[in-house]
Amino acid sequence: MHKLLSHKFLILLVITCCFSAHSQVLRKRTTLLMGGRFDISIVAKDSLTAEQNTNEVIAEITRIENLISDWKPDSQVSQVNQNAGIKPIKVDREVFELAQRALKLSEITNGGFDVSFAAMDRIWKFDGSMTEMPSAEAIKKSVEKVGYKNIILDSVQSTIFLKLKGMKIGFGALGEGYATDKCRTMMIAKGIEAGIVNGSGDMSTWGKQPNGQPWKIGITNPFKPEKLLAVVPLNQGAVTTSGSYEKFVIFNGKRYSHIINPATGYPATGLCSVTVFGPNAETANGLSTSMMVLGQTEGLLLLQKFPDYSCVMITDNGKVIKSKNFSIKKFKAKL
């Protein structure tokens, strides 16, 4: 999937027990899907059941990828993009409702998050080749085709229309979280009592480890990626981390991250990591993405509109900031 803005370079580590108890076994599998790494952990009554359900999770993620990946030319999202400025495209209700939620987040953040970011020109380079900042004119031009207000959704016809030729939508910043949430719901409905689906750092969890303990989630330290910032317990819920510590440039002493503000074309500054906890990974990822762009003050104001979600922010100068409703006890961040 297109990931100009999904930026999930902080991989959340899952610390699990590797033994069975209470007549349950834990099986883990890692695979590549949706352009990134998925780690799937399933707790079941036996190994065969765990493996079969892991296969079903992979099949479900693949199904979603084939619907919403904007780099697959035959996906419904690609068809919408190919017909930008031409005609509305009818999509499955599932895709339409995902677009609705993405558009709502675009509106709430006033374009700090924008589902049409996929049309952004990639003028910023974070591979070491940039020697000077792009001109103000080039930056302005890079976001000419970006603008959620030019997306027309028809709920009756279940169509999506992009008004301008060259516009594109992309779910890179939401798609993996959406997929992990869908898989969790599917597994719970099948009677699978516990597991984790982790899509490149968008993590949906349910139940407990075979020994009865909560899942323990390790959050990467953005200043020392080989170490953990903290380890937190998580039962049924979701956690996502958005971060910029691996890709950035420095001009005139100021650090510019690879996370681009789609409203301005300029890189986000001020925060190097945002971890969001809440009921589902799709919303958590949308919030962590948006908060990286909006910055500390506006980001925390945004989070207040979502009382079921809490966060931990790390600023560029190493300050740890927790939202007022952050409730994980004994949380100690080690930078």
C-alpha positions as CSV (number, residue, x, y, z in Angstrom):
1,M,0.0,0.0,0.0
2,H,1.1,3.6,-0.6
3,K,2.8,4.7,2.7
4,L,3.8,8.3,2.1
5,L,2.0,9.2,5.3
6,S,1.5,5.9,7.1
7,H,5.1,6.0,8.4
8,K,5.0,3.1,10.7
9,F,8.7,2.6,11.2
10,L,8.3,2.0,15.0
11,I,7.5,-1.7,15.3
12,L,5.7,-2.6,18.5
13,L,7.3,-5.7,19.9
14,V,5.1,-8.4,21.4
15,I,6.6,-10.1,24.5
16,T,4.9,-13.5,24.9
17,C,5.3,-16.6,26.9
18,C,6.3,-19.6,24.8
19,F,4.6,-22.4,26.7
20,S,1.1,-23.8,26.9
21,A,-1.1,-23.8,29.9
22,H,-4.8,-24.3,30.6
23,S,-4.9,-26.7,27.6
24,Q,-4.1,-23.9,25.2
25,V,-1.2,-23.3,22.8
26,L,0.2,-20.1,21.3
27,R,1.3,-20.1,17.7
28,K,3.0,-17.2,15.9
29,R,3.6,-16.5,12.3
30,T,5.2,-13.6,10.4
31,T,4.3,-12.8,6.8
32,L,4.4,-9.9,4.3
33,L,1.0,-8.4,3.4
34,M,-0.3,-5.0,2.4
35,G,3.3,-3.9,1.6
36,G,4.5,-4.5,5.2
37,R,5.1,-7.1,7.9
38,F,2.3,-8.8,9.8
39,D,2.9,-10.7,13.0
40,I,0.0,-13.0,13.8
41,S,-0.3,-14.7,17.3
42,I,-3.2,-17.1,17.9
43,V,-4.1,-18.9,21.2
44,A,-6.2,-22.0,20.6
45,K,-6.9,-25.4,22.1
46,D,-4.3,-27.1,19.8
47,S,-1.7,-26.4,17.2
48,L,-3.9,-27.4,14.2
49,T,-6.7,-25.1,15.2
50,A,-4.2,-22.2,15.7
51,E,-2.6,-22.8,12.3
52,Q,-6.0,-23.1,10.6
53,N,-7.2,-19.8,12.1
54,T,-3.9,-18.1,11.2
55,N,-4.5,-19.1,7.6
56,E,-8.0,-17.5,7.8
57,V,-6.5,-14.3,9.2
58,I,-4.0,-14.2,6.3
59,A,-6.8,-14.8,3.8
60,E,-8.9,-12.0,5.3
61,I,-6.0,-9.5,5.2
62,T,-5.3,-10.5,1.5
63,R,-9.0,-9.9,0.7
64,I,-8.9,-6.4,2.2
65,E,-5.6,-5.6,0.4
66,N,-7.1,-6.5,-2.9
67,L,-10.0,-4.1,-2.2
68,I,-8.2,-1.1,-1.0
69,S,-4.5,-1.1,-2.1
70,D,-4.0,1.9,-4.3
71,W,-0.9,0.3,-5.9
72,K,-2.9,-2.7,-7.2
73,P,-4.3,-1.5,-10.5
74,D,-7.4,-3.7,-10.3
75,S,-8.5,-2.7,-6.8
76,Q,-11.6,-0.7,-6.2
77,V,-9.5,2.2,-4.8
78,S,-7.3,2.2,-7.9
79,Q,-10.4,2.3,-10.1
80,V,-11.6,5.4,-8.1
81,N,-8.2,7.0,-8.7
82,Q,-8.1,6.1,-12.4
83,N,-11.4,7.9,-12.9
84,A,-10.6,11.0,-11.0
85,G,-12.2,14.0,-12.7
86,I,-14.1,11.7,-15.0
87,K,-16.9,9.8,-13.2
88,P,-18.0,8.3,-9.8
89,I,-17.1,4.7,-9.2
90,K,-19.3,2.3,-7.4
91,V,-17.5,0.4,-4.6
92,D,-18.4,-2.2,-2.0
93,R,-20.1,-0.9,1.1
94,E,-17.1,-1.9,3.1
95,V,-14.8,0.3,1.0
96,F,-17.4,3.2,1.0
97,E,-17.7,3.1,4.8
98,L,-13.9,3.1,5.2
99,A,-13.8,6.2,2.9
100,Q,-16.5,7.8,5.0
101,R,-14.5,7.4,8.2
102,A,-11.3,8.6,6.5
103,L,-13.1,11.7,5.2
104,K,-14.6,12.4,8.6
105,L,-11.1,12.3,10.2
106,S,-9.8,14.6,7.4
107,E,-12.6,17.1,8.3
108,I,-12.0,16.8,12.1
109,T,-8.2,17.5,11.6
110,N,-8.9,20.2,9.0
111,G,-6.6,18.4,6.6
112,G,-3.9,17.5,9.1
113,F,-4.9,14.0,8.0
114,D,-6.1,13.8,4.4
115,V,-7.2,10.6,2.7
116,S,-6.2,12.2,-0.6
117,F,-2.6,12.4,0.4
118,A,-1.7,9.8,-2.2
119,A,-1.6,12.4,-4.9
120,M,1.2,14.3,-3.1
121,D,4.4,14.8,-5.2
122,R,7.4,13.3,-3.4
123,I,9.7,16.2,-3.5
124,W,11.2,15.6,-0.1
125,K,14.0,12.9,-0.1
126,F,15.0,11.2,3.1
127,D,17.7,8.9,1.7
128,G,20.6,11.3,2.3
129,S,20.4,12.8,-1.2
130,M,18.9,16.2,-0.2
131,T,21.3,19.0,0.2
132,E,18.8,21.9,0.5
133,M,15.1,22.4,1.2
134,P,12.7,22.5,-1.8
135,S,11.5,25.9,-2.7
136,A,8.3,27.3,-1.3
137,E,6.9,27.2,-4.8
138,A,7.7,23.5,-5.3
139,I,6.3,22.6,-1.9
140,K,3.0,24.4,-2.7
141,K,2.8,22.7,-6.1
142,S,3.4,19.3,-4.5
143,V,0.0,19.3,-2.8
144,E,-2.0,20.8,-5.6
145,K,-4.0,17.6,-6.1
146,V,-4.4,17.0,-2.4
147,G,-7.7,18.1,-0.9
148,Y,-10.4,16.1,0.9
149,K,-13.0,18.7,0.1
150,N,-12.9,17.6,-3.5
151,I,-14.0,14.0,-2.6
152,I,-17.7,13.4,-3.3
153,L,-19.3,10.4,-1.5
154,D,-22.8,9.2,-2.6
155,S,-24.2,7.0,0.2
156,V,-27.3,6.0,-1.8
157,Q,-25.3,4.8,-4.9
158,S,-22.2,3.8,-2.8
159,T,-19.9,5.7,-5.1
160,I,-16.7,7.7,-4.7
161,F,-15.9,10.6,-7.0
162,L,-12.7,12.6,-7.0
163,K,-13.4,16.0,-8.6
164,L,-10.0,16.8,-9.9
165,K,-8.0,14.9,-12.5
166,G,-4.8,13.5,-10.9
167,M,-6.4,13.2,-7.5
168,K,-5.9,10.0,-5.6
169,I,-7.1,8.5,-2.3
170,G,-5.1,6.0,-0.3
171,F,-5.6,4.1,2.9
172,G,-2.0,3.5,3.7
173,A,-2.4,5.3,7.1
174,L,-5.6,3.3,8.0
175,G,-5.7,0.1,6.0
176,E,-3.5,-2.1,8.2
177,G,-5.3,-1.0,11.4
178,Y,-8.6,-1.7,9.7
179,A,-7.4,-5.2,8.6
180,T,-6.2,-6.1,12.1
181,D,-9.5,-5.0,13.7
182,K,-11.5,-7.0,11.1
183,C,-9.4,-10.1,11.9
184,R,-9.8,-9.7,15.6
185,T,-13.6,-9.5,15.2
186,M,-13.6,-12.5,13.0
187,M,-11.6,-14.6,15.4
188,I,-13.7,-13.7,18.4
189,A,-16.8,-14.6,16.5
190,K,-15.2,-18.0,15.8
191,G,-14.6,-18.6,19.5
192,I,-10.8,-18.0,19.4
193,E,-10.3,-16.6,22.9
194,A,-7.0,-14.8,22.5
195,G,-4.5,-13.4,20.0
196,I,-2.8,-10.5,18.4
197,V,-2.8,-9.3,14.8
198,N,0.1,-6.8,14.4
199,G,0.2,-5.0,11.0
200,S,3.5,-3.1,10.8
201,G,2.9,-1.6,14.3
202,D,-0.9,-1.4,14.1
203,M,-1.9,-3.9,16.7
204,S,-5.3,-5.4,17.7
205,T,-5.3,-7.7,20.7
206,W,-7.9,-9.8,22.6
207,G,-7.9,-12.2,25.5
208,K,-4.8,-13.2,27.4
209,Q,-1.6,-15.3,27.1
210,P,-1.9,-19.0,27.8
211,N,-0.6,-18.5,31.3
212,G,-3.5,-16.1,32.1
213,Q,-1.3,-12.9,32.0
214,P,-2.1,-9.9,29.8
215,W,-0.2,-9.4,26.6
216,K,2.9,-7.3,27.1
217,I,3.6,-4.8,24.4
218,G,7.1,-3.3,24.0
219,I,7.3,0.3,22.6
220,T,10.5,1.1,20.7
221,N,12.6,3.9,22.1
222,P,12.8,6.5,19.3
223,F,16.3,7.6,20.3
224,K,17.7,4.1,20.9
225,P,15.8,1.9,18.4
226,E,17.5,-1.3,19.8
227,K,16.0,-0.6,23.2
228,L,12.4,-0.4,24.5
229,L,10.9,2.9,25.7
230,A,8.5,0.9,27.9
231,V,6.6,-2.3,28.3
232,V,2.8,-2.1,28.9
233,P,0.1,-4.7,29.5
234,L,-2.8,-4.9,27.1
235,N,-5.8,-7.2,27.1
236,Q,-8.5,-6.5,24.5
237,G,-7.7,-3.3,22.7
238,A,-5.4,-1.7,20.2
239,V,-2.2,0.2,20.1
240,T,-0.4,2.0,17.3
241,T,2.8,4.0,17.1
242,S,3.7,6.6,14.5
243,G,7.2,7.8,14.4
244,S,9.8,9.7,12.4
245,Y,13.1,8.7,14.0
246,E,14.4,6.6,11.1
247,K,13.8,9.1,8.3
248,F,14.5,12.8,8.6
249,V,16.6,15.6,7.4
250,I,18.2,18.6,9.3
251,F,18.4,22.1,7.7
252,N,19.7,25.1,9.7
253,G,19.6,23.1,12.9
254,K,15.9,22.1,12.5
255,R,14.8,18.5,12.2
256,Y,12.2,17.7,9.5
257,S,10.6,14.3,9.6
258,H,9.5,12.2,6.6
259,I,5.9,12.6,7.8
260,I,4.5,15.3,5.5
261,N,1.6,17.6,6.4
262,P,-0.8,17.1,3.5
263,A,-2.3,20.5,4.0
264,T,1.0,22.4,3.6
265,G,3.5,20.0,2.0
266,Y,6.0,20.7,4.8
267,P,7.3,17.9,7.0
268,A,6.0,17.6,10.5
269,T,8.3,18.9,13.3
270,G,8.3,18.8,17.1
271,L,7.4,15.1,17.8
272,C,9.4,12.0,17.0
273,S,6.9,9.5,18.2
274,V,3.2,9.2,19.2
275,T,1.7,5.9,20.6
276,V,-2.1,5.8,20.9
277,F,-4.1,3.2,22.9
278,G,-7.8,2.6,22.4
279,P,-10.5,0.1,21.3
280,N,-9.5,-0.2,17.7
281,A,-6.4,0.1,15.6
282,E,-7.9,1.9,12.6
283,T,-8.9,4.9,14.7
284,A,-5.7,4.7,16.8
285,N,-3.6,4.8,13.7
286,G,-5.6,7.7,12.2
287,L,-5.0,9.6,15.5
288,S,-1.3,8.8,15.8
289,T,-0.8,9.9,12.2
290,S,-2.7,13.1,12.7
291,M,-1.1,14.0,16.0
292,M,2.4,13.7,14.5
293,V,1.4,16.2,11.9
294,L,-0.6,18.6,14.2
295,G,2.0,18.6,17.0
296,Q,1.8,18.4,20.7
297,T,-0.8,21.1,21.5
298,E,-3.3,20.6,18.7
299,G,-2.7,16.8,18.8
300,L,-3.8,16.6,22.4
301,L,-6.8,18.8,21.7
302,L,-7.8,16.4,18.9
303,L,-7.5,13.4,21.2
304,Q,-9.9,15.0,23.6
305,K,-12.6,14.4,21.0
306,F,-12.0,10.7,21.3
307,P,-12.3,10.0,25.0
308,D,-11.8,6.2,24.6
309,Y,-8.2,6.8,23.3
310,S,-5.1,7.9,25.2
311,C,-1.5,8.6,24.1
312,V,2.1,8.9,24.9
313,M,4.1,11.5,22.9
314,I,7.9,11.9,22.6
315,T,9.1,15.3,21.5
316,D,12.2,15.9,19.4
317,N,14.0,17.0,22.5
318,G,13.2,13.8,24.4
319,K,10.2,15.0,26.6
320,V,7.6,12.3,27.4
321,I,4.0,13.6,27.4
322,K,1.0,11.6,28.4
323,S,-2.6,12.5,27.8
324,K,-4.7,13.3,30.9
325,N,-6.7,10.1,30.5
326,F,-3.7,7.9,30.2
327,S,-4.5,5.1,32.7
328,I,-1.8,2.4,32.4
329,K,-0.4,2.1,35.9
330,K,3.3,1.8,36.6
331,F,4.1,3.2,33.2
332,K,7.8,4.3,33.2
333,A,9.4,5.5,30.0
334,K,13.2,5.0,29.8
335,L,14.8,7.2,27.1
